Amino acid sequence: MRDLLAITKALADENRLRAIALLQGRELCLCQIVEVLSLAPSTMSKHMSILSRARLVESRKEGRWAYFRLADSDAPSEALQALELVLASVKQDKQAKADQQQLKQVLKLEPEELCRKQASCK
């Protein structure tokens, strides 16, 4: 029950759903997610922490960069089912489509450029 509560609470925010959609099929630096969602780095970091605690995303640090990806097959089945539902649901969402288009532009930039712009990696 505890896992299910953490998952449902984590999914009860539009920005976290948008972040999950961005991570489909890829790993992203926090600064890339910040750039697409136009949120403060500290706010996005908190959102990603909530998703991590719910075991919906996994993270790794590389130097001063934090990278995130969707949970893999080691995650609880509830988390994997929730991710499947979210990803299927946002497929046709107008905002999610706009986020994907913006992500294409963001991926052309190096994380160092984004960090200088945002100060998210300091």
Disulfide bonds with the S-S distance in Angstrom:
Cys115-Cys121 1.98
